[in-house]
Amino acid sequence: MCNTRKILLFLILLFAPIVLHAQTTKDSLRVLKEVLLKAKPYQEVIPVQSLSGTLLENLASHNVADALRYFAGVQIKDYGGLGGLKTVDVRNMGTHHVGVFYDGIQLGNAQNGVTDLGKYSLDDMESLTMYNGQKSEIFQSAKDFAAASTIYLRTKRPVFERNKKTSLLLRYKTMSINYNDFSFRWEQKLSDKVSLSASSEYIKSNGAYKFRYKRNNLDGTVAYDTSATRHNSDIEAFRFESGLYGKIKNGSWDAKVYYYDSERGAPGAIVENKFSDGFRQYDKNFFTQGTFIKDFSEKYKFQAKAKYAYDYTHYIARDTTNVLGEVVTEGAQSDDSYYQQEYYFSAVNLYKILSTWDVSLSTDFQYNRLNANRRGIKTLFSYPERYTALFALASSYRLDGFKVLGSVVGTHVQEEVRYNAKAPDKTEFTPALFLGYSPFKAYDFNLRAFAKRMFRMPTFNDLYYTMVGSSTLRPEYMNQYDAGFTYNIPFESGLLDQFSLQVDGYYTNTKDKIIAAPTGNLFRWMMTNIGEVKGKGIESVVHMKMHINKVNLSAHLSYTYSESRDYTKFAGLELSSYGDQIPYTPWHSGSGILNADYKSWNFNYSFIYVGKRYNGNVNNIRINEVQPWYTHDLAVQKKFSFQGYEVKGAIELNNALNQQYEVIYNYPMPGRTLKFIISIAL
């Protein structure tokens, strides 16, 4: 019976586009070309936040996590060090509710549900785009519809000027903390319709940086105040990726191969004057993926995606204390290896009923498997496998200045384990509704609102981690509501060229939140569903462009006010944290990017501010406060020619005021660093 279900799910995925296309007759395909040119069947309904082009290239950031800090409503959890974990949280809904898509296909981690954004470089990135709710077009995979918020990382596509068929870019970076970074990017035009790109990067650093560690008593007197050097923060990483891009009649295709290999240290928390605890992590990440898009007619459009991924993680803890209560061989370290595999297929069908009315059907199938080698552990690992089938039925309608988009996502999850108890099969349906309205034809002013229900499946760690996981966990449910506007003003004369303002207010409600709770033994925890979290906030983004003679200026400013409070009750009683702000949620945060461009020179200034918040302890009391932090970054770039080659040099000063700060409590961040970059285009 089990195998029959799996075969049926796969056949639905494979033949859905064929069945839908078969319903289209030749008579129904006759549409005036003028209508096709004017109507966009996958038109955006909800505005987005994006960094791309020159603004992204000139930013004094070099991995995706650093750049995403400049988006309103985004919080990055950074555990410090070059090799430290870096995760993203949007509107305080939790890392697991953010879908991160790399060239259109989601980056997955069935083990713990976390995408480490520190692994992904900005060197070859064309744009970073974030959608609250979901990507508002309907021509997308079911997984795009299923996320609470989505972040799209789009790498550069080959572009050839005039008769040029080959381009090569060499780049070298060095930094004041013994950091060396070599990279290259090669693009080749194979024919008028096919091009190739390949890029690689090698990073090595001891990661050692000085910091000041200071703590005050409740009465304001100094408890600790010392300077030290952060150890076990080294990294050696290698990345290689290659893409093949093709054009066909009324369509396109692309294929990508990605490989990442690293050894890195992740320093532990500084507690009780311990400055050297932490762990070592070895990663090997490989995936290959492809996308095919074609307009079979003026009414029917089809998209197919496929991916295979293999991830290996080797984790070695330096200390012998195992806080999870597992049985470890005396005197041995925690030494765990995990092996993940993922197979993913997606088919998307879009049909134009009228020039203003589109409908789409998306079907996805995903298979995940996790194996482990846990030395010294006497309990049996579950060796879980997960089969996930998703479908999304969506429709969009446009009438004058009014736009509406509705969707419903169905998800069926089935699991198998080799040992221990397995989680029950799960089937969920989650709807979403998006509205947009442009009341004035003479002004680019847009109102919008949306409501969406989401859920997230427990990860393999939540369900099956030895002595911790609980196979009876329920999914985590969330409702998200949003209302806002965007106003764009172009200027045809004067110093100001463009001004845009974007403001949103939102409300979220989460139930059956998955948390770790202690049992009778404080060294043994278990995962459980408990609690209710309610959040609300306001996000605002301002973007301006102006010029003074030959100097082009741009500014990108964001501000966020957010509340996310815990309303957990246990056995009908309010916990001590009832009504408190959840950990690491600042009430106020903001960022700014100011850029000036003059001939071959470019100057960039950026800052980030994160207000007061509370650490991982549950109560909002003074001893748990984490102080505000801010950074100022400066960058100067110059382009010039050398023996016919285009050369660009840059000097960056990060954390210019040398502020000593912590994103996560007891994990100090680097102070002032100086970076030099030189690149040569051949």
N, C-alpha and C positions, 0 to 999 in steps of 0.2 A: 504493500500500500504506500509505503514511504517513497519507494523508487518511482511509482506511478505518478505521485504528486510532482516530484522533481522533473520528470520527463514532460508532464503536462505544462508546467510553468515555463519550461524552455521553449516548447512548441508555440505557446501563446506569444512569447517574445519574438520568435523567429518569423511567424506567419502573420502577425497583426498588420504590418505595413502592406503585405501583399493583398490581404482581404480588403483593407480599406481602399487601396488603389483600384481594386477590381470593381468597386462600386461607381467609379468615375467614368462616365460615358463621354464620347467625343463631343456630343452636343453640349454637355455641361461645361466644357472647357473653353467655349468661345467667350472671350472677354476682351473688350477694347484695350489696346496697349496703353492708352492714356490713363485708364483706371488703374492698371497695374503699376504704372510709374508714380502715381499720386498716393496710392494706398500702401502702407507698410504693414504687412500681415503680422509682424511681431514687434509692433510699435511699443515703446516704453510708456508705462503708465505712472511709475513712481520714480522721481529723480534720485540720483545716486551721488555718492562721494567718490572722487577719483583723483589719482595722481598719475600723470603720464607725461611723456615727452620731455621737454627741457626742464620743467619743474621737478620731475622725478629724478632726472639725470644729475641736476645740480644740487640735490639735497645731500646734506652731510650725513648720510646714512648708507650702510652697505649690506644690510640684510633686511628681509621683508618685515620682520618684527619691529625694527627701529622706525621704518617708514610709516607703518600703520598707526603709530602713536599720534600722528597728526590728524587722524579722522575723529570727528566728534562722536562721542559715545563709546569709544574703544578704550579698553584698558589692557595693557600688556603686562603679564606677570613674568618678571625677569629675575632669575635666581642668581644672577651675577656671574662674572667671568665670561671669557670668550666661548667656553663650551657649555655654559649653563643653560638650562631649559628655558625656552621663551614661548609662551602661549598667549592666545588672544581671547578676550572676553568682550562681547558686545552687549551693551545695555544691562550688564550684570546678570545675564541669563545663564552664564556658565560656558566654559570652553567647549563642552560637548554639544552645545546647540549652534555652533558656528561651523558652517560648511566651507572648507577651503578648497577651491578648484584650481588646478594647474593646467592651463591650456584647455579648459573646458571640461575636465574630468576630475572628480573629487579625489583629494588625497585622503587615504583611509588608514585607520589604525584600530582594528577590531580588538586589540589587546587592552588598551586603556582609553581609546577614543580621543587622544591628544595629538595634535599636529605641532611638531617643534619647528616654529617658523625661523629659528636661528640658522637652520640648515640651508635656507634658500637665499641666494645672493641677488642683489639688485643689478649686477653688471649687465645681464642680458634681459632685463625686464623691460617690457614696453609700457605696461600700465598695471596699476593696482586699483581695483574697483570694489566698493563695498555697497551691498544692498541691504537695507533693513526689511525684514519680512521675507523677501525672495527676489530673484531677478524678475522684473515685471513683464517680460515677454512670455508668450506661451509656447514658443518653439524652443523647448529645452527638455532635458531629461527629467524623469520622475524624481531623481535625487535632488535636482535643483529646486523643485517645488517643496521637498520635504524638510528643508533646513529652516531654522528660525531666522538666521541671518547668513548671508553668503559673501565670501571674499573671493574675487577672481584674480589670479595671477596670470598675466598674459606675457609670454616671452616674445622677443623681437622676431619678426619675419624678415627674410632677406629682401632687400630693396636695392635695385641696381640702376644707376644713372647712366644715361647715354648708352654707349656700347660696352660698358664695363661688365665683365662676366665673373670676376673674382674679387673678393675683398677680404682683407685680413687685418685684425686689430690685436695688438699686443699690449698688455697692461701690467704694471708692477706697482704694488702698494707696500709701504713700510710705515711703521708706527713707533712711537716712543716707548712701547712696552715689549720690545723684542718681537716684532711682528713682521712677517714676510708673506706676501701674497702675489703669486704669479698666475696670470690667466691669459687666454687667447680666445678669439672668436673668428671663425672662418665661414664665409658664405660663398657658394658656387652656383652659378646659373647653368643648369644642365641642358635646358632647352627653353623655348618660349613659354612652356607651360609647367615646367618642373624645376625646382630649385632645392638646394641643400644647405643646411647650416650645421656647424659643429662648434662646441665651445667646451672649455675645460678650465679648471681652477685648482690650484694647490695652495693650501694655507698651512703655515706652521708658526707657532708662537709658544713661549713658555707661560704666557698669560699672567705673569706676576705683576701686580700693581699695588702701590701703597694706598692705605686708607687710614682714616682716623675713626676709632671706635669709642663712642661716648654715650654714657647712660646717666640719667639723673634720678635721684630718689624722688618720692612724692612731694617732699618739702622743698624741692628745687636744688638741693645740694648735689654735688657730683659724686656718683657711685663709681663709675669707670671713666677713664679718659686716657687712651693710649693710642699709639700709632703702630701699625704692623704692615706686613706684606701678605697679600692674598696668595696662598699656595694651592696646588692641585687645580689650577685653572688653565692648564695648558691645552693645546689642541693641535692635532695634525689631521688635515682633512683633504680629500681629493674628490672632485666632482667632474663628471663628464656627461654631456647630453648632446644629442644629435637629432635634427628634425628634417623630414622630407616633406615638401609642400608641392601640391599639384593642382592644376586647374583642368576641369572637364567642361563639356558643354552644359551650361546652366547649372554649374556646381563646382565643388572643390573637394579635395581630400588632403589629409596630412597624417603623418606617422611620426612618433617620437620614441626615443630610447633615453633613459635617464639612469645614472649610476652615481651613488654617493658612498664613500668609505671614510670612516673617521675613527680616531682614538682620541678621547678627550677626558679631562678630569672635570668633575663638577664639585666644587668646594661645598662643604656642609655649612650648617648654620653655626654662627659664633655664639656659643653659650658657655657659661662657666669658664671663661678664659681659654676655651679650646679653639685654636685657630687653624688646625690642619685636618680635621675630620672631613670626610666626603666619600665619593665613590668614583670608580673608573667605568667608563662606558665605551664599548666598541660597537659601531654600527656599520652594516652593509645594507644599503637600500637600492633596489633595482625595480624599475617598471618599464614596460613598453605599452604604448597606447596608440590608438588611431581613431580618426573621425572622417566620416563620409557624409557630404551634404549635396543634395541635388533637387532642382525644381523639375519634376516630371511633366508639369503643365503649369499653366497660369493659375491654377486653383490648388494644385497639390504639391506639397514639398515634403521631403523625407530626409531624415538624419539618422545615422547609425554610429555608435561608439563602442569600442571594446578596449579592455585593459587587462594586463596580467602584472601582478606585483609580488615581489618576494622581499621580505624584511627580516634581517637578522640583528638581534641585540644581545650583547654579552655584558652583563652587569656584575661588577665586583665591588662589594662594600669593604671599606678599609677597617672598620671596627668589627669586633666579634659579637657585639650586642645586637640581638635581633628583636626589635620592638614589636614584631608581629606574633611572638610567642611560638614560632615554629621550632621543631627540634633540630638543632644544628650540631654537627660534630664538634666536640670540645676543642677549642683553640683554632677552629677553622673560620674563614671569612665566608660571608654570603657570596656565592658564586653561581649565578643563574644565566642560562642562555635561552632565548626565545626565538622561535622560527615561525613567521607568519607567511601565509600565501593568500592571494586574493585573485579571483576571476570575476570580471564584470562585463556585462553586455547591456546595451541600451538601444532602443528604437523609438524614434519620434516621428509622428505623422501630423502634418498641418494641412487642413482643408479650408479653403475660402468659400463660405456659403454665399456671402454677398461681398460687395466691395468694402463694406464696413463691419462685417461679421466673420470672425474666424473661429475655428474649433481645432483642438489638438488632442491627440492621444499618445501618451508616453508609457512605455513598458520597460522596466529594468529588471535584471536578474543578477544577483551577486552571491558568490560563494567565498566564505572565509574559513581558514583553518589555522589553529595555533598549537604548536608543539613546544615542549620545554625540556631542558636538561637542568635540574636543580640539585646541585651537589650538596650532600649532607641532609637533605630533606627526606624523612622517612615515610611521609604520607604520599599517596598516589596523585599525580597530576591528572586532571580530567581529560586532556587532549580534546578540546571542544571543536565542533564544526558548526557553521551557521549557513543556512540557505535563506536568502532574502529575496522576495519578489515584490516589486512595487509597480503600481500603475497610477497615472495622473490624467484625469480628464479635465480639460480647461477650455475656456472660451473667452473671447474678448469682443467688445462691441464699441463702436465709435459713432457718435452723432453730433455733428457740429463741434462744440467745445467740450462735449461730455465723453468720458471714457470709462469703461467698466471692465474688469477682469475677474473672473471667478474660477476656482479650481477645487478639486477634491482629490486627495491622495489616499490610495489604499495600500496598506503594507501587511504582508504576511511573512512571519519569521518562524523558521523551524530549525531546531538544533539537535545535535547528536553528540554524545560524549562516550569515550572509551571506558571511563571509570566514574564512580560517584553518580549522584543524581543530576539529571539535566533539567534545564528550565523548560516550562511548558510552552507549547506553540502559542504564538500571539498574532492576532489580526486586529488592525486599527484603521479607522478612517478619519482623516483630518481635512477640514474645509478651509478655504481662504477667500476673502473678497476684497478687491482693490477698486477704489473710485478716484477719478481725476476729473477736474473741471477747469476750463479756461473761460472765465466770464467776459473778458474783454478781447476783441479782435485786434485792437490797436496796441495792446500791451502784452508783453510776455509774462503774464501773471497766472500762476497755476495753483489751484487748491487740490488737496489730496487727502485721502483717508484709507485706512485698511484695518481689517480684523482677520486674525489668523490663529488657528489652533495647531499646536505641534506636540510631538512627543519624541522622546529619545529612548532607544533601547539600552538596557544595561550593557556595559562592556564585558568582555571575557574576564577581566580582572574583577569586576563587580560581582560576577556570578560564580566564578570558579577559582579565584585565587586561594591557595591553600590556607585553610584555617581562617579565612577572612570572608571570601565570597559567599553569597547566598543565592542558590538557584531558584528561590521563590520570589525574587525581586520583581516588582511591577515596573513597567515603563514610567518615565518621568513626564508629566503632562504640563503643558503651558499654554496660556492664552496671551496674545499680544495685540494691542490696539494702538493705532497711530493716527494723528491728524496734523497737517502742516501745510506750508505753502512755499513756493519759489517765485522770486521776482528777478527777472533779468532785464538790464537796461543797457542797450548799446548806445554809444556816443559817436556821432559822425564828425564832430569838431571839438576843439579844445584839448586840454591836457589829458582828460580822462577818456579812456577808450572803452572800458567795459566795467559794469558793476553788477554783481549778483548776490542775492540774499536768500538763504534757505533756513527755515525754522520748522522744527517738529516737536510736538509733545507726544508722550507715549505712556502707556500703562501696561504692566505685565503681571500675571498671576501664575505661580507655579505650585503644583500639588504633587504629592508622592515623590518629593525630591529625594534623590539617592544620596545618602550620607554615610560616613563611617561612625559607628557608635561603639563605645566600650562595653564589654561584657563584665562578668564578675571579676575577671582578671584584667588589670589595667594594661598588661602587656599583650592582650588578645582582643582584637577588635573585629567587628563584623559589619557588613554592609546591610542597610535596612532602608525602607521607605518611611519617611517621617517628615512632617513639617509642611508649612505653607509659607511661601515668600511672595510679597507684593512689592512691585517696583513702579516708580513713575519718574519722569524727568523731562527736561527740555534740552534740545540740541539746536545749535545755531552755527551756520557757516557763512562767511563773507569772503567773496573773491573779487579782486579789483585788478585792472590793468590800466596803466597810464604811460605817457611818454613825456620827456623833457628834452627837446631837440633830438639828439641821436641816442639818448639813454632811454631804454625800455624798462619800466618798473612793473612789478606784480606783487600782490599781497594775497595771502591765503590765511584766514583767521578762523578759529573755531572755539566755541565755548559750550560746556555741558554742565547742567545741574542735574543731579541724579539722587534718588532715594531708592533703597532696596532693603526692605525690613523683614525680619523674621517673625512670623506669627505662628510659630510651632506650639502645638499643644500635645501633651503626652497623657493618655488616659483621662482626657478631659480637663487637665490642669495646665495652666500657662507656665512655661518654663521661665527661668530667670532672664533669658535673653528675649522674651516676648516684646515685640515692638522695636528691638534694636536694629541698627544698620548692620547688614551682613559684612563679614570681614573683607577688607581691601576694597571697599566701595567709597570713593571720595564724594563728598557733596558737590565740590567744585573742581573742574579741570578745564584746561584750555591749551591751545597751541597756536603758533604763528610761523609763517614762512614769508620772508621778505627777500625779493630777488631783484638785482639790478644788472642789466646787460648793456655793455657799450663796446661796439665793434668786436674785437676778439677777446674782450675781458668779461668776466662774470663774477659777481659778488653775491653770496648767499648768507643770510642770517636766519636762524631758526631758534625757536624756544618752545619748551614744554613746561606746563605747570600742572601738578597734581596736588590737590588739597589734603587736609587732614582726613585720616581714616583710621580704622582699627585693625589690629592684627588678627591672626587665626584663632585666638581665644574668643569665646562666644559673647562675652559681655562688653557693653560699651562703657567701660570705666576708665579712669584716667591712666592707670598703669598699662592698659592695652592700646593706648593711642600711638599712632605712627605719624610723625610730623610731616608737614608738606615738603615737597621737593620740586625743584625746577632746574633746568639746564639751559645753557646758551651755547649754540654751536655756530661757528663761522667758517666760511669756505671762500677761497679765491681761486679762480681758474683762468687760464690763459691758453689760447690757441695760436699756434704759429707753424710755419713751414720750415722744414729742414731737409735740404737736398731733394725737394720734390715730394716729401712725405708730410702728411698732416700730423702734427704732434700737439698733445694737450697735456699741460702740467697743472697740478692742483695742490694747494696746501689747505689743510683742514685743522681747525682747533676745536675739539669737542670738550664740552663742559668747561667753557672758557674761564669761568669764575672759580673753578676747582671746588664745587660744592660737594660735601660729603653726604651722601644720601643712600637710602635703601628703598627699592621697590617692594621687596618682600622683607619683612622684619628679620633682622640678624643676618641678612645677606648683603653686605656692603658692595656698592657699585664703584667702578673706576672713577678717579678724579680727572684732572685735566690731562688730555692726551693730544699729541701732535701727530698728524698723518700727512705723508707725502705720496702723491700719485702721479704717474707718468704713463701715457698711452700713445702708441704710434699706429696710425692707420696706413697700411701698405696697399 
